[in-house]
Amino acid sequence: MKYVHVSAAVPEDIPALYMKERRVLPGQQAQKYNRLFGTGFKQAGFDVVMLSQVPLGFKDAPFRIVAPDDRKGDRKIAAPDDREGAGTDGLSYSFVRFANIPLIKNVCAYLYSRRFVKRLIKEHGPANVRVTCDLLSLSAAMGAIDAAASGGALSLGVITDLPEHLSGRTSSGFYGKLFLRCVRKTSGIIAVTEAVGRRFDRPFVVIEGISAPEGEGIPAQPAKLASGPEGAAELVRDFSAEHGVDFSREKVFFYAGGIEEAYGVKLMVDAYIKANIPDSRLLLFGGGAFGAELSRIAAAYPRIIFAGMKSNRLVTALEKEAFLLINPRTSAGEFTEFSFPSKNMEYMCSGTPMAGFMLPGIPAEYWEHMFVPAEETADAMGALLAKVAEMPADELARKGAAAAEFVRREKGPAAQASRVVSFFDGLAEGGISDENQFR
């Protein structure tokens, strides 16, 4: 059986080949999700190729022909800065070739992906080719889905976001109509929440997220600084020295994400101030419209540190050192029903306990692994922070370790990929209908 995953996920060195200046590739969460998606198939023992469209805008590489060489999973890849130890993620990649010119790029992506899948169907037979497509890479996804539909192969559309939740998009606009056309031509969909799945008249399976692979690990106890990738301890020590944070003696409450009032950042800050916990810090990372106000608050309250944008490597290392990780997003807004906070998955993987509200897009099986405030208010959040601050260290360690074990066992790449394969098998056997969804 040949599996093809169509997305914008690429090895880390690819964008630097085309950008005038080395920059951080946009859409890091989507990159991570799609790489883990492919990793899951590989770990579970399935033959998978990543068909990828490099996510470069016109300003990144105007009028360039973007055509990286295909990559085999065992080929060594040097990182852009040639640091020792950089390499392939073990996946085989084929790349959509396109001229980086508006509209022409989309046509190229559609034609290339359609031709690619058609060739595989001809080589292996329609019953032996299965296609999954991230519908955020709409042009390439549409070509692959059209080829699968016309060639008799099964295809699944991966829906991690709805058109109306994307900047500048609407469900009734041109993009939304193309999106819906793709959904209707698939054999089924992979939805990030049950509400997303029920939005469309297609069979669906819920894959709310994929945890990091085994080994990106639960921190060793009690020597937490010794854990993690090489160099993480040095990053933590440098940050601690710069900001005067003592992770071994202070209770460090931690947030990384968008610095927006709508994301609950102000509520969280107010909650921390109300809790007035001795020997503690509130540490925040990220950028957004609330940043200027947050800087003013931090100037007035020295125990609040707003560190701005930092590398993902530093942030994940600090997550393992923190006392409690917080996701302050509330259930305000319809979109929370149609999204799963990937931050929760990242937090739980760290082995540090987390707190957050009961958002409608989070499956109930997660609740026992979180601290949940009684209400979506600063008072309730502050009361919870104060309560957690008084809990025994070994009880908190068990809570964090249990959450990490849960997401790695139940939500790891191989486990989630196996669920997708089982869903494909059910579709092939005709055992899944719109009324009998697969969860």
C-alpha positions as CSV (number, residue, x, y, z in Angstrom):
1,M,0.0,0.0,0.0
2,K,1.3,3.4,-1.0
3,Y,0.3,6.4,1.1
4,V,0.8,10.0,-0.1
5,H,0.5,13.0,2.2
6,V,0.0,16.3,0.4
7,S,0.9,19.4,2.4
8,A,3.3,22.4,2.7
9,A,5.6,20.5,5.1
10,V,9.3,20.6,4.1
11,P,12.7,19.8,5.6
12,E,14.1,22.8,7.4
13,D,16.8,23.6,4.9
14,I,14.5,24.1,1.9
15,P,13.2,27.6,2.4
16,A,16.7,29.0,2.8
17,L,17.6,27.8,-0.7
18,Y,15.1,30.3,-2.1
19,M,14.7,33.2,0.3
20,K,17.0,36.2,-0.1
21,E,17.5,36.3,3.6
22,R,17.2,33.4,6.0
23,R,13.9,33.7,7.9
24,V,11.7,31.6,10.0
25,L,9.3,29.6,7.9
26,P,5.7,30.7,8.5
27,G,3.1,28.3,9.8
28,Q,5.3,26.4,12.2
29,Q,2.3,24.6,13.8
30,A,1.2,23.4,10.4
31,Q,4.7,22.3,9.5
32,K,5.0,20.4,12.8
33,Y,1.5,18.8,12.4
34,N,2.1,17.6,8.8
35,R,5.6,16.3,9.5
36,L,4.3,14.3,12.5
37,F,1.5,13.1,10.3
38,G,4.0,11.6,7.9
39,T,6.2,10.4,10.7
40,G,3.3,8.5,12.1
41,F,2.8,6.4,8.9
42,K,6.6,5.7,8.8
43,Q,6.7,4.7,12.5
44,A,3.7,2.4,12.1
45,G,5.5,0.7,9.2
46,F,3.5,2.1,6.2
47,D,5.1,3.2,2.9
48,V,4.5,7.0,2.8
49,V,5.8,9.8,0.6
50,M,5.4,13.5,1.4
51,L,4.2,15.5,-1.6
52,S,5.1,19.0,-0.6
53,Q,4.6,22.5,-1.9
54,V,7.2,24.8,-0.5
55,P,5.3,27.6,1.3
56,L,7.0,30.6,-0.2
57,G,5.1,33.8,-0.9
58,F,5.9,36.0,-3.9
59,K,7.9,38.4,-1.8
60,D,10.1,35.6,-0.5
61,A,11.3,34.4,-3.9
62,P,9.7,36.4,-6.8
63,F,9.7,34.9,-10.3
64,R,11.7,31.9,-9.1
65,I,11.2,28.4,-10.3
66,V,10.9,26.4,-7.1
67,A,11.9,22.8,-7.8
68,P,14.0,21.2,-4.9
69,D,15.4,17.7,-5.5
70,D,13.4,14.9,-4.1
71,R,14.6,13.5,-0.8
72,K,14.8,9.9,0.3
73,G,14.2,9.2,4.0
74,D,17.8,8.0,4.6
75,R,19.5,11.0,2.9
76,K,21.4,13.3,5.2
77,I,20.3,17.0,5.1
78,A,22.4,19.8,6.3
79,A,20.6,22.5,8.2
80,P,20.9,26.1,6.8
81,D,23.6,27.0,9.4
82,D,25.4,23.7,8.9
83,R,25.3,22.9,12.6
84,E,26.6,19.5,13.5
85,G,23.9,16.8,13.8
86,A,21.3,18.4,11.6
87,G,19.6,15.9,9.3
88,T,16.6,14.5,7.6
89,D,13.5,13.7,9.6
90,G,13.5,10.3,8.1
91,L,10.7,11.0,5.6
92,S,10.8,10.7,1.8
93,Y,9.8,14.0,0.1
94,S,8.7,14.8,-3.4
95,F,8.3,18.5,-4.2
96,V,5.7,20.3,-6.3
97,R,7.5,22.2,-9.0
98,F,6.1,25.7,-9.6
99,A,6.9,29.2,-10.9
100,N,6.6,31.6,-8.0
101,I,4.2,34.0,-9.7
102,P,0.7,34.6,-8.3
103,L,-2.0,32.4,-9.8
104,I,0.5,30.6,-12.0
105,K,1.9,29.0,-8.9
106,N,-1.5,27.7,-8.0
107,V,-2.1,26.2,-11.5
108,C,1.4,24.6,-11.4
109,A,0.6,23.1,-8.0
110,Y,-2.7,21.7,-9.1
111,L,-1.3,20.1,-12.3
112,Y,1.8,18.7,-10.7
113,S,0.0,17.0,-7.8
114,R,-2.6,15.6,-10.1
115,R,0.0,14.2,-12.4
116,F,2.0,12.8,-9.4
117,V,-1.0,10.9,-8.0
118,K,-2.2,9.7,-11.4
119,R,1.3,8.2,-12.0
120,L,1.2,6.4,-8.7
121,I,-2.3,5.0,-9.4
122,K,-1.1,3.7,-12.7
123,E,2.0,2.1,-11.2
124,H,0.4,0.5,-8.1
125,G,-3.3,0.3,-8.9
126,P,-6.1,2.3,-7.4
127,A,-6.7,-0.1,-4.5
128,N,-3.1,0.2,-3.4
129,V,-2.9,4.0,-3.3
130,R,-4.3,6.2,-0.5
131,V,-4.0,10.0,-0.4
132,T,-4.3,12.4,2.5
133,C,-4.3,16.1,1.8
134,D,-3.9,19.1,4.1
135,L,-6.7,21.3,2.6
136,L,-4.8,24.5,3.7
137,S,-2.5,23.6,0.8
138,L,-5.5,23.9,-1.4
139,S,-4.1,24.0,-5.0
140,A,-1.9,20.9,-4.5
141,A,-4.6,19.2,-2.5
142,M,-7.2,19.8,-5.2
143,G,-5.0,18.2,-7.9
144,A,-4.3,15.1,-5.8
145,I,-8.0,14.7,-4.8
146,D,-9.1,15.0,-8.4
147,A,-6.6,12.4,-9.5
148,A,-7.7,10.0,-6.8
149,A,-11.4,10.5,-7.5
150,S,-11.0,9.9,-11.3
151,G,-8.6,7.0,-10.8
152,G,-10.6,5.2,-8.2
153,A,-8.3,5.6,-5.2
154,L,-9.3,6.6,-1.7
155,S,-8.5,10.2,-0.5
156,L,-9.0,12.0,2.8
157,G,-9.0,15.8,3.3
158,V,-7.3,17.0,6.5
159,I,-9.3,19.9,7.9
160,T,-7.4,21.7,10.7
161,D,-9.1,25.1,10.0
162,L,-12.3,26.3,8.4
163,P,-12.1,28.9,5.6
164,E,-14.0,31.5,7.6
165,H,-11.4,31.3,10.4
166,L,-8.5,32.1,8.0
167,S,-7.5,35.7,7.5
168,G,-9.2,37.3,4.6
169,R,-11.2,34.2,3.7
170,T,-15.0,33.4,3.8
171,S,-16.9,30.1,3.4
172,S,-18.9,31.7,0.6
173,G,-16.0,33.3,-1.3
174,F,-14.0,31.8,-4.1
175,Y,-11.5,30.1,-1.8
176,G,-14.4,28.7,0.3
177,K,-16.1,27.2,-2.7
178,L,-12.9,25.5,-3.9
179,F,-12.4,24.2,-0.4
180,L,-16.0,22.8,-0.3
181,R,-15.4,21.3,-3.8
182,C,-12.4,19.4,-2.5
183,V,-14.3,18.1,0.6
184,R,-17.1,16.8,-1.6
185,K,-14.7,14.9,-3.8
186,T,-12.9,13.1,-1.0
187,S,-13.7,9.7,0.3
188,G,-13.9,11.2,3.8
189,I,-12.3,13.8,6.1
190,I,-9.9,14.0,9.0
191,A,-11.3,16.6,11.3
192,V,-9.6,18.4,14.2
193,T,-12.8,18.3,16.3
194,E,-16.1,16.5,16.1
195,A,-17.9,19.8,15.3
196,V,-15.7,20.2,12.2
197,G,-16.5,16.7,11.1
198,R,-20.2,17.2,11.5
199,R,-20.0,20.4,9.5
200,F,-19.7,18.4,6.3
201,D,-21.7,15.7,4.8
202,R,-18.8,13.2,4.7
203,P,-17.6,10.3,6.8
204,F,-14.9,11.5,9.2
205,V,-12.4,10.6,11.8
206,V,-11.3,13.0,14.5
207,I,-7.5,13.5,14.8
208,E,-7.3,16.5,17.1
209,G,-3.5,16.6,17.2
210,I,-0.3,14.5,17.2
211,S,2.1,14.5,20.0
212,A,5.9,14.7,19.5
213,P,7.7,11.4,19.0
214,E,9.0,9.3,21.8
215,G,12.3,10.7,23.1
216,E,11.5,14.4,23.0
217,G,11.0,13.6,26.5
218,I,9.5,13.6,29.9
219,P,12.1,15.5,31.9
220,A,14.2,13.3,34.1
221,Q,13.5,13.8,37.8
222,P,14.8,15.5,39.8
223,A,17.6,16.7,37.5
224,K,15.4,18.4,35.0
225,L,18.1,20.5,33.6
226,A,20.0,17.5,32.4
227,S,17.1,16.4,30.2
228,G,16.3,17.4,26.6
229,P,18.3,17.9,23.5
230,E,22.0,18.8,23.7
231,G,22.4,22.5,24.4
232,A,19.0,22.9,26.1
233,A,20.6,23.2,29.6
234,E,22.8,26.0,28.3
235,L,19.9,27.8,26.8
236,V,18.0,27.7,30.1
237,R,21.0,28.8,32.1
238,D,21.6,31.8,29.8
239,F,18.0,32.8,30.0
240,S,17.9,32.4,33.7
241,A,21.0,34.6,34.1
242,E,19.7,37.3,31.8
243,H,16.3,37.6,33.5
244,G,17.2,36.6,37.0
245,V,14.9,33.6,37.1
246,D,15.7,30.7,39.4
247,F,13.7,27.7,38.2
248,S,14.9,25.5,41.1
249,R,13.6,27.9,43.9
250,E,10.8,29.9,42.3
251,K,7.4,28.7,41.1
252,V,7.5,29.8,37.4
253,F,4.0,30.0,35.8
254,F,4.5,29.9,32.0
255,Y,2.7,30.9,28.8
256,A,3.9,30.8,25.2
257,G,1.6,31.9,22.3
258,G,-0.2,34.9,20.8
259,I,-0.1,38.0,23.1
260,E,-3.7,38.9,22.5
261,E,-6.4,39.9,24.9
262,A,-8.8,37.7,23.0
263,Y,-6.5,34.7,23.8
264,G,-7.0,35.3,27.5
265,V,-3.6,36.8,28.2
266,K,-5.0,39.8,30.1
267,L,-7.2,37.4,32.1
268,M,-4.2,35.3,33.0
269,V,-2.1,38.3,34.0
270,D,-4.9,39.6,36.2
271,A,-5.3,36.1,37.7
272,Y,-1.6,35.9,38.6
273,I,-1.6,39.4,40.2
274,K,-4.8,38.5,42.2
275,A,-3.2,35.2,43.4
276,N,-0.2,37.1,44.8
277,I,1.9,33.9,45.2
278,P,5.2,34.3,47.0
279,D,8.5,33.2,45.4
280,S,6.8,33.0,42.0
281,R,7.1,34.4,38.5
282,L,4.8,34.7,35.5
283,L,6.8,34.2,32.3
284,L,5.3,35.0,28.9
285,F,6.6,34.5,25.4
286,G,5.1,35.5,22.0
287,G,4.0,38.5,20.1
288,G,0.7,40.3,19.4
289,A,-1.4,43.5,19.8
290,F,-1.5,43.2,23.6
291,G,2.3,43.3,23.8
292,A,2.7,47.0,24.5
293,E,0.2,46.9,27.4
294,L,1.8,43.8,28.7
295,S,5.2,45.5,28.7
296,R,3.7,48.3,30.8
297,I,2.2,45.8,33.2
298,A,5.5,43.9,33.5
299,A,7.3,47.2,34.3
300,A,4.9,47.7,37.2
301,Y,5.1,44.1,38.5
302,P,8.7,42.9,38.4
303,R,7.6,39.2,39.0
304,I,6.0,39.3,35.5
305,I,8.5,38.8,32.7
306,F,7.4,39.4,29.1
307,A,10.3,37.9,27.0
308,G,8.8,38.5,23.5
309,M,9.5,36.2,20.6
310,K,12.2,33.5,21.3
311,S,13.3,30.3,19.5
312,N,11.1,27.3,19.7
313,R,14.1,25.4,21.1
314,L,14.4,27.7,24.1
315,V,10.6,27.8,24.7
316,T,10.3,24.0,24.7
317,A,13.3,23.7,27.0
318,L,11.8,26.2,29.4
319,E,8.5,24.4,29.4
320,K,10.2,21.5,31.0
321,E,11.6,23.7,33.7
322,A,8.5,25.6,34.6
323,F,6.2,25.0,37.6
324,L,2.9,25.2,35.7
325,L,2.0,25.8,32.1
326,I,-1.1,27.9,31.4
327,N,-3.4,28.1,28.4
328,P,-5.7,31.0,29.3
329,R,-7.9,30.8,26.2
330,T,-11.6,30.9,27.0
331,S,-14.6,29.4,25.2
332,A,-15.7,32.8,23.9
333,G,-16.3,32.7,20.2
334,E,-17.8,30.0,17.9
335,F,-14.3,29.1,16.6
336,T,-13.4,27.4,19.8
337,E,-15.8,24.6,18.9
338,F,-14.0,24.1,15.6
339,S,-10.4,24.1,16.9
340,F,-8.2,22.0,19.2
341,P,-5.5,24.0,21.0
342,S,-2.3,22.5,19.8
343,K,-0.6,24.3,22.7
344,N,-2.2,21.8,25.1
345,M,-0.6,18.9,23.3
346,E,2.8,20.6,23.4
347,Y,2.4,21.5,27.0
348,M,1.4,17.9,28.0
349,C,4.4,16.5,26.1
350,S,6.8,18.5,28.3
351,G,5.9,16.5,31.5
352,T,5.1,19.7,33.3
353,P,1.5,20.0,34.6
354,M,-0.8,22.4,32.8
355,A,-3.9,24.5,33.5
356,G,-6.6,25.6,31.1
357,F,-10.3,26.1,30.6
358,M,-12.8,23.5,29.3
359,L,-12.9,24.5,25.6
360,P,-15.6,22.7,23.5
361,G,-13.0,21.5,21.0
362,I,-11.0,19.5,23.6
363,P,-12.1,15.9,24.0
364,A,-13.3,14.9,27.5
365,E,-10.4,12.4,27.8
366,Y,-8.0,15.3,28.3
367,W,-9.7,16.8,31.4
368,E,-8.3,14.4,34.0
369,H,-4.8,15.5,32.8
370,M,-5.3,19.2,33.3
371,F,-6.0,21.6,36.2
372,V,-9.3,23.4,35.2
373,P,-10.6,26.6,36.9
374,A,-14.1,26.5,38.2
375,E,-15.2,29.4,35.9
376,E,-13.7,31.4,33.0
377,T,-12.8,34.4,35.2
378,A,-9.6,35.9,36.5
379,D,-10.8,35.2,40.1
380,A,-11.3,31.5,39.4
381,M,-8.0,31.3,37.5
382,G,-6.2,33.1,40.4
383,A,-7.8,30.8,43.0
384,L,-6.6,27.8,40.9
385,L,-3.0,29.1,40.6
386,A,-2.9,29.7,44.4
387,K,-4.2,26.2,45.1
388,V,-1.7,24.5,42.7
389,A,1.1,26.6,44.3
390,E,0.4,24.8,47.6
391,M,0.3,21.3,46.2
392,P,3.2,18.8,47.0
393,A,5.9,18.6,44.4
394,D,5.6,14.8,44.0
395,E,1.8,15.2,43.3
396,L,2.5,17.8,40.6
397,A,5.2,15.6,39.1
398,R,2.8,12.7,38.9
399,K,0.2,14.9,37.2
400,G,2.6,16.1,34.5
401,A,4.1,12.7,33.9
402,A,0.7,11.1,33.5
403,A,-0.3,13.7,31.0
404,A,2.9,13.1,29.0
405,E,2.3,9.4,29.0
406,F,-1.3,9.8,27.9
407,V,-0.5,11.9,24.9
408,R,2.5,9.9,23.8
409,R,0.6,6.6,24.2
410,E,-2.8,7.6,22.8
411,K,-1.9,10.6,20.6
412,G,1.6,9.7,19.3
413,P,2.4,9.7,15.6
414,A,2.1,5.9,15.1
415,A,-1.1,5.7,17.1
416,Q,-2.8,8.5,15.2
417,A,-1.6,7.2,11.8
418,S,-2.9,3.7,12.7
419,R,-6.3,5.3,13.4
420,V,-6.2,6.9,9.9
421,V,-5.3,3.6,8.3
422,S,-8.2,1.9,10.1
423,F,-10.5,4.6,8.9
424,F,-9.2,4.0,5.3
425,D,-9.8,0.3,5.8
426,G,-13.4,0.9,6.9
427,L,-14.0,3.1,3.9
428,A,-12.6,0.4,1.6
429,E,-14.8,-2.2,3.1
430,G,-17.9,0.1,2.9
431,G,-18.3,-0.1,6.7
432,I,-18.4,3.6,7.4
433,S,-21.3,5.9,6.5
434,D,-22.2,9.5,7.2
435,E,-24.4,8.3,10.1
436,N,-21.7,5.9,11.5
437,Q,-18.7,8.1,12.0
438,F,-15.3,6.8,13.2
439,R,-13.8,8.3,16.4
